[in-house]
Amino acid sequence: MPAAYVLQFYSETVTLLQSTGSAGLAVVFGLCAILLARRGRWTLARTIGRSGGGGAVRVGRFLGWLGLCMGISVGLAVGFYGLLTVFAKS
C-alpha cells in the first residue's frame, strides 16, 4: 500500500482513490500470511522445534495481521468517503 500512495503522489494520472485498490491486495496477502504462519507453527510443534523458524512464524503472523488491519482500515475509510460524497450531493 505505501508504494501505491507514493505512486499517486508523483503521478498525475493516478488519483488517491485509485491507489486504494492496493487495500484489497493487502487483505488477501495478509490472510495468506496468517494461514502460512499457522502452518509454520503447526510444523514447528510437530517437529518439537527442531526445524527452526519460530521467529519467522512470529514475524509472519505479525505482518499478516498488520496487512489485514491496514487493508480493512483503508476499506472503511474509502467506504465512509463514498458515503460522505453521496450525502454531500443530496
DSSP file (Angstrom, degrees, kcal/mol; ACC not computed):
  #  RESIDUE AA STRUCTURE BP1 BP2  ACC     N-H-->O    O-->H-N    N-H-->O    O-->H-N    TCO  KAPPA ALPHA  PHI   PSI    X-CA   Y-CA   Z-CA
    1    1 A M     >        0   0    0      0, 0.0     4,-1.8     0, 0.0     3,-0.2   0.000 360.0 360.0 360.0 -39.2    0.0    0.0    0.0
    2    2 A P  H  >  +     0   0    0      0, 0.0     4,-2.1     0, 0.0     5,-0.2   0.893 360.0  53.9 -61.4 -35.8    2.7    2.6    0.7
    3    3 A A  H  > S+     0   0    0      1,-0.2     4,-2.3     2,-0.2     5,-0.1   0.878 106.5  52.5 -64.5 -36.0    4.1    2.1   -2.9
    4    4 A A  H  > S+     0   0    0      1,-0.2     4,-2.0     2,-0.2    -1,-0.2   0.878 109.9  48.0 -66.8 -36.9    0.7    2.8   -4.3
    5    5 A Y  H  X S+     0   0    0     -4,-1.8     4,-1.8     2,-0.2    -2,-0.2   0.857 111.0  50.0 -73.3 -33.8    0.4    6.1   -2.3
    6    6 A V  H  X S+     0   0    0     -4,-2.1     4,-2.0     2,-0.2    -2,-0.2   0.908 110.3  51.4 -67.4 -40.9    3.9    7.2   -3.4
    7    7 A L  H  X S+     0   0    0     -4,-2.3     4,-1.5     1,-0.2     7,-0.2   0.908 109.9  49.9 -59.7 -42.0    2.9    6.4   -7.0
    8    8 A Q  H  < S+     0   0    0     -4,-2.0    -1,-0.2     1,-0.2    -2,-0.2   0.873 108.5  53.1 -64.2 -37.2   -0.2    8.5   -6.5
    9    9 A F  H  < S+     0   0    0     -4,-1.8    -1,-0.2     1,-0.2    -2,-0.2   0.889 117.9  34.3 -67.3 -39.9    1.9   11.4   -5.1
   10   10 A Y  H  < S+     0   0    0     -4,-2.0     2,-0.3    -5,-0.1    -1,-0.2   0.565 107.0  79.3 -94.1  -9.2    4.3   11.6   -8.0
   11   11 A S     <  -     0   0    0     -4,-1.5     0, 0.0    -5,-0.2     0, 0.0  -0.761  57.2-160.4-102.1 145.7    1.9   10.6  -10.8
   12   12 A E  S    S+     0   0    0     -2,-0.3    -1,-0.1     1,-0.1    -4,-0.1   0.592  91.8  50.3 -94.8 -12.4   -0.6   13.0  -12.4
   13   13 A T  S    S+     0   0    0      2,-0.1     2,-0.5     1,-0.0    -1,-0.1   0.718  95.6  74.3 -98.1 -23.5   -2.8   10.2  -13.9
   14   14 A V        -     0   0    0     -7,-0.2     2,-0.2    -6,-0.1    -3,-0.1  -0.802  69.4-154.5 -95.7 127.7   -3.3    8.1  -10.7
   15   15 A T     >  -     0   0    0     -2,-0.5     4,-1.7     1,-0.1     5,-0.1  -0.479  28.3-110.3 -94.0 168.7   -5.7    9.5   -8.1
   16   16 A L  H  > S+     0   0    0      1,-0.2     4,-0.7     2,-0.2    -1,-0.1   0.880 119.1  53.9 -64.8 -37.7   -5.7    8.8   -4.4
   17   17 A L  H >4 S+     0   0    0      1,-0.2     3,-0.5     2,-0.2    -1,-0.2   0.863 108.0  50.1 -66.6 -35.1   -9.0    6.9   -4.8
   18   18 A Q  H >4 S+     0   0    0      1,-0.2     3,-1.4     2,-0.2    -1,-0.2   0.841 104.6  58.2 -70.5 -32.6   -7.4    4.7   -7.5
   19   19 A S  H >< S+     0   0    0     -4,-1.7     3,-1.3     1,-0.3    -1,-0.2   0.666  89.0  73.8 -73.6 -14.2   -4.4    3.9   -5.3
   20   20 A T  T X< S+     0   0    0     -4,-0.7     3,-1.7    -3,-0.5     4,-0.4   0.524  71.1  87.7 -77.1  -2.6   -6.6    2.5   -2.6
   21   21 A G  T X> S+     0   0    0     -3,-1.4     3,-0.9     1,-0.3     4,-0.8   0.731  74.1  71.2 -63.3 -20.5   -7.1   -0.6   -4.7
   22   22 A S  H <> S+     0   0    0     -3,-1.3     4,-2.0     1,-0.2    -1,-0.3   0.654  80.1  75.3 -70.1 -13.5   -4.0   -1.9   -3.1
   23   23 A A  H <> S+     0   0    0     -3,-1.7     4,-2.0     1,-0.2    -1,-0.2   0.871  91.0  54.6 -66.0 -35.6   -6.0   -2.3    0.1
   24   24 A G  H <> S+     0   0    0     -3,-0.9     4,-2.2    -4,-0.4    -1,-0.2   0.903 108.2  48.8 -63.3 -40.5   -7.7   -5.4   -1.4
   25   25 A L  H  X S+     0   0    0     -4,-0.8     4,-3.0     1,-0.2     5,-0.3   0.874 107.8  55.3 -65.3 -36.3   -4.3   -6.9   -2.1
   26   26 A A  H  X S+     0   0    0     -4,-2.0     4,-2.1     1,-0.2    -2,-0.2   0.895 108.6  47.8 -63.7 -39.3   -3.2   -6.1    1.5
   27   27 A V  H  X S+     0   0    0     -4,-2.0     4,-2.3     2,-0.2    -2,-0.2   0.933 114.4  45.7 -66.3 -45.6   -6.2   -8.1    2.8
   28   28 A V  H  X S+     0   0    0     -4,-2.2     4,-2.1     1,-0.2    -2,-0.2   0.941 116.6  43.7 -64.5 -47.7   -5.6  -11.1    0.5
   29   29 A F  H  X S+     0   0    0     -4,-3.0     4,-2.4     1,-0.2    -1,-0.2   0.846 111.7  55.1 -68.4 -32.5   -1.8  -11.2    1.3
   30   30 A G  H  X S+     0   0    0     -4,-2.1     4,-2.2    -5,-0.3    -1,-0.2   0.922 108.7  47.3 -64.0 -43.7   -2.5  -10.6    5.0
   31   31 A L  H  X S+     0   0    0     -4,-2.3     4,-2.4     2,-0.2    -2,-0.2   0.900 111.8  50.9 -63.9 -40.0   -4.8  -13.6    5.1
   32   32 A C  H  X S+     0   0    0     -4,-2.1     4,-2.6     1,-0.2    -2,-0.2   0.911 110.1  49.8 -62.5 -41.6   -2.2  -15.7    3.2
   33   33 A A  H  X S+     0   0    0     -4,-2.4     4,-2.2     2,-0.2    -2,-0.2   0.887 110.5  49.7 -65.4 -39.0    0.5  -14.7    5.6
   34   34 A I  H  X S+     0   0    0     -4,-2.2     4,-1.9     2,-0.2    -1,-0.2   0.922 112.6  47.1 -65.9 -43.2   -1.7  -15.6    8.6
   35   35 A L  H  X S+     0   0    0     -4,-2.4     4,-2.1     1,-0.2    -2,-0.2   0.904 113.1  48.2 -65.7 -40.7   -2.5  -19.0    7.1
   36   36 A L  H  X S+     0   0    0     -4,-2.6     4,-2.4     1,-0.2    -1,-0.2   0.863 110.1  52.3 -68.3 -34.3    1.1  -19.7    6.3
   37   37 A A  H  X S+     0   0    0     -4,-2.2     4,-2.4     2,-0.2    -1,-0.2   0.868 108.3  51.8 -67.0 -35.6    2.2  -18.7    9.8
   38   38 A R  H  X S+     0   0    0     -4,-1.9     4,-2.1     2,-0.2    -2,-0.2   0.914 110.3  48.0 -65.5 -41.6   -0.4  -21.1   11.2
   39   39 A R  H  X S+     0   0    0     -4,-2.1     4,-2.4     2,-0.2    -2,-0.2   0.900 111.7  50.5 -65.1 -39.5    1.1  -23.8    9.0
   40   40 A G  H  X S+     0   0    0     -4,-2.4     4,-2.5     2,-0.2    -2,-0.2   0.889 109.4  50.3 -64.7 -39.3    4.6  -22.9   10.2
   41   41 A R  H  X S+     0   0    0     -4,-2.4     4,-2.1     2,-0.2    -1,-0.2   0.878 110.5  50.2 -65.5 -37.2    3.5  -23.0   13.8
   42   42 A W  H  X S+     0   0    0     -4,-2.1     4,-2.3     2,-0.2    -2,-0.2   0.909 111.8  47.6 -66.8 -42.0    2.0  -26.4   13.3
   43   43 A T  H  X S+     0   0    0     -4,-2.4     4,-2.1     2,-0.2     6,-0.2   0.895 110.8  52.1 -65.1 -39.8    5.2  -27.7   11.6
   44   44 A L  H  <>S+     0   0    0     -4,-2.5     5,-2.5     1,-0.2     6,-0.2   0.899 112.4  45.1 -63.0 -41.1    7.2  -26.2   14.5
   45   45 A A  H ><5S+     0   0    0     -4,-2.1     3,-0.8     3,-0.2    -2,-0.2   0.864 111.5  53.1 -70.5 -35.3    5.1  -28.0   17.0
   46   46 A R  H 3<5S+     0   0    0     -4,-2.3    -2,-0.2     1,-0.2    -1,-0.2   0.860 113.8  41.6 -69.6 -34.8    5.1  -31.3   15.1
   47   47 A T  T ><5S-     0   0    0     -4,-2.1     3,-1.8    -5,-0.1    -1,-0.2   0.330 110.7-120.8 -94.2   7.9    8.9  -31.3   14.9
   48   48 A I  T < 5 -     0   0    0     -3,-0.8    -3,-0.2     1,-0.3    -4,-0.1   0.829  69.8 -57.4  56.0  36.7    9.3  -30.2   18.5
   49   49 A G  T > <S+     0   0    0     -5,-2.5     3,-0.8    -6,-0.2    -1,-0.3   0.428 110.8 116.7  82.2  -0.9   11.2  -27.1   17.4
   50   50 A R  T <   +     0   0    0     -3,-1.8    -2,-0.1     1,-0.2    -6,-0.1   0.773  69.6  60.1 -72.1 -24.3   14.0  -29.0   15.6
   51   51 A S  T 3  S-     0   0    0     -7,-0.2    -1,-0.2    -8,-0.2    -7,-0.1   0.682  97.4-149.3 -77.6 -15.5   13.0  -27.5   12.2
   52   52 A G    <   +     0   0    0     -3,-0.8    -1,-0.1    -8,-0.1    -3,-0.1  -0.091  56.6 114.7  73.9-179.6   13.7  -23.9   13.5
   53   53 A G     >  +     0   0    0     -3,-0.1     4,-1.9    -4,-0.1     5,-0.1   0.637  29.2 133.6  94.5  15.6   11.8  -20.9   12.2
   54   54 A G  H  > S+     0   0    0      1,-0.2     4,-1.8     2,-0.2     5,-0.1   0.887  77.7  48.7 -63.9 -38.2   10.0  -19.9   15.4
   55   55 A G  H  > S+     0   0    0      1,-0.2     4,-2.6     2,-0.2    -1,-0.2   0.888 109.2  52.3 -68.0 -38.7   11.0  -16.3   14.9
   56   56 A A  H  > S+     0   0    0      1,-0.2     4,-2.6     2,-0.2    -1,-0.2   0.867 107.6  52.9 -65.5 -35.0    9.9  -16.3   11.2
   57   57 A V  H  X S+     0   0    0     -4,-1.9     4,-2.3     2,-0.2    -1,-0.2   0.927 111.1  46.0 -64.5 -44.4    6.5  -17.7   12.3
   58   58 A R  H  X S+     0   0    0     -4,-1.8     4,-2.3     2,-0.2    -2,-0.2   0.916 114.8  46.6 -65.8 -42.9    6.0  -14.8   14.8
   59   59 A V  H  X S+     0   0    0     -4,-2.6     4,-2.8     2,-0.2     5,-0.2   0.918 113.1  49.7 -65.5 -42.9    7.1  -12.2   12.3
   60   60 A G  H  X S+     0   0    0     -4,-2.6     4,-2.2     1,-0.2    -2,-0.2   0.899 111.5  48.3 -62.7 -41.1    4.9  -13.6    9.5
   61   61 A R  H  X S+     0   0    0     -4,-2.3     4,-2.3     2,-0.2    -1,-0.2   0.910 112.9  48.6 -66.2 -41.3    1.9  -13.7   11.8
   62   62 A F  H  X S+     0   0    0     -4,-2.3     4,-2.3     1,-0.2    -2,-0.2   0.937 113.7  45.6 -63.2 -47.1    2.5  -10.1   12.9
   63   63 A L  H  X S+     0   0    0     -4,-2.8     4,-2.6     1,-0.2    -1,-0.2   0.854 111.0  54.3 -67.0 -33.7    3.0   -8.8    9.4
   64   64 A G  H  X S+     0   0    0     -4,-2.2     4,-2.4    -5,-0.2    -1,-0.2   0.939 111.1  43.9 -63.9 -46.6   -0.1  -10.7    8.2
   65   65 A W  H  X S+     0   0    0     -4,-2.3     4,-2.6     2,-0.2     5,-0.2   0.874 112.8  53.4 -65.6 -36.2   -2.3   -9.2   10.9
   66   66 A L  H  X S+     0   0    0     -4,-2.3     4,-2.4     2,-0.2    -2,-0.2   0.934 111.1  45.1 -63.8 -45.6   -0.7   -5.8   10.2
   67   67 A G  H  X S+     0   0    0     -4,-2.6     4,-2.4     2,-0.2    -2,-0.2   0.897 113.5  50.5 -63.9 -40.4   -1.6   -6.1    6.5
   68   68 A L  H  X S+     0   0    0     -4,-2.4     4,-2.2     2,-0.2    -2,-0.2   0.927 112.6  45.6 -63.7 -45.4   -5.1   -7.3    7.2
   69   69 A C  H  X S+     0   0    0     -4,-2.6     4,-2.4     2,-0.2    -2,-0.2   0.892 113.3  49.8 -66.5 -39.5   -5.8   -4.4    9.6
   70   70 A M  H  X S+     0   0    0     -4,-2.4     4,-2.2    -5,-0.2     5,-0.2   0.914 111.5  48.9 -65.9 -41.4   -4.4   -1.8    7.2
   71   71 A G  H  X S+     0   0    0     -4,-2.4     4,-2.2     1,-0.2    -2,-0.2   0.908 112.8  47.1 -64.3 -41.8   -6.4   -3.2    4.3
   72   72 A I  H  X S+     0   0    0     -4,-2.2     4,-2.5     2,-0.2    -1,-0.2   0.906 111.8  50.4 -67.1 -40.8   -9.6   -3.2    6.4
   73   73 A S  H  X S+     0   0    0     -4,-2.4     4,-2.2     2,-0.2    -2,-0.2   0.886 111.3  48.1 -67.4 -36.3   -9.0    0.3    7.7
   74   74 A V  H  X S+     0   0    0     -4,-2.2     4,-2.5     2,-0.2     5,-0.2   0.902 110.8  52.1 -68.3 -39.0   -8.4    1.7    4.2
   75   75 A G  H  X S+     0   0    0     -4,-2.2     4,-2.2     1,-0.2    -2,-0.2   0.912 110.8  47.3 -61.1 -42.6  -11.5   -0.1    3.0
   76   76 A L  H  X S+     0   0    0     -4,-2.5     4,-2.6     2,-0.2     5,-0.2   0.903 111.0  51.7 -64.7 -40.7  -13.5    1.5    5.8
   77   77 A A  H  X S+     0   0    0     -4,-2.2     4,-2.1     1,-0.2    -2,-0.2   0.914 111.5  46.2 -63.5 -42.5  -12.0    5.0    5.0
   78   78 A V  H  X S+     0   0    0     -4,-2.5     4,-2.3     2,-0.2    -1,-0.2   0.884 111.6  53.0 -67.8 -37.2  -12.9    4.7    1.4
   79   79 A G  H  X S+     0   0    0     -4,-2.2     4,-2.2    -5,-0.2    -2,-0.2   0.922 111.0  45.1 -63.0 -44.6  -16.4    3.5    2.3
   80   80 A F  H  X S+     0   0    0     -4,-2.6     4,-2.5     2,-0.2    -1,-0.2   0.858 110.4  54.9 -68.4 -33.9  -17.0    6.5    4.5
   81   81 A Y  H  X S+     0   0    0     -4,-2.1     4,-2.2    -5,-0.2    -2,-0.2   0.918 108.4  49.4 -62.6 -42.3  -15.6    8.8    1.9
   82   82 A G  H  X S+     0   0    0     -4,-2.3     4,-2.0     2,-0.2    -2,-0.2   0.910 110.9  49.4 -62.2 -42.5  -18.1    7.4   -0.6
   83   83 A L  H  X S+     0   0    0     -4,-2.2     4,-2.6     1,-0.2     5,-0.2   0.910 110.3  50.7 -63.1 -41.7  -21.0    7.9    1.9
   84   84 A L  H  X S+     0   0    0     -4,-2.5     4,-1.8     1,-0.2    -1,-0.2   0.886 110.3  48.7 -65.1 -37.9  -19.9   11.5    2.6
   85   85 A T  H  X S+     0   0    0     -4,-2.2     4,-1.1     2,-0.2    -1,-0.2   0.857 111.7  50.0 -71.1 -32.5  -19.8   12.3   -1.1
   86   86 A V  H  X S+     0   0    0     -4,-2.0     4,-0.8     1,-0.2     3,-0.3   0.933 114.7  43.1 -68.3 -45.0  -23.2   10.8   -1.7
   87   87 A F  H  < S+     0   0    0     -4,-2.6    -2,-0.2     1,-0.2    -1,-0.2   0.774 108.9  58.6 -74.4 -23.3  -24.8   12.7    1.2
   88   88 A A  H  < S+     0   0    0     -4,-1.8    -1,-0.2    -5,-0.2    -2,-0.2   0.808 104.9  50.9 -72.8 -27.7  -23.0   15.9    0.2
   89   89 A K  H  <        0   0    0     -4,-1.1    -1,-0.2    -3,-0.3    -2,-0.2   0.713 360.0 360.0 -81.7 -20.4  -24.6   15.9   -3.2
   90   90 A S     <        0   0    0     -4,-0.8    -1,-0.2    -3,-0.1    -2,-0.2   0.464 360.0 360.0 -97.2 360.0  -28.2   15.4   -1.9
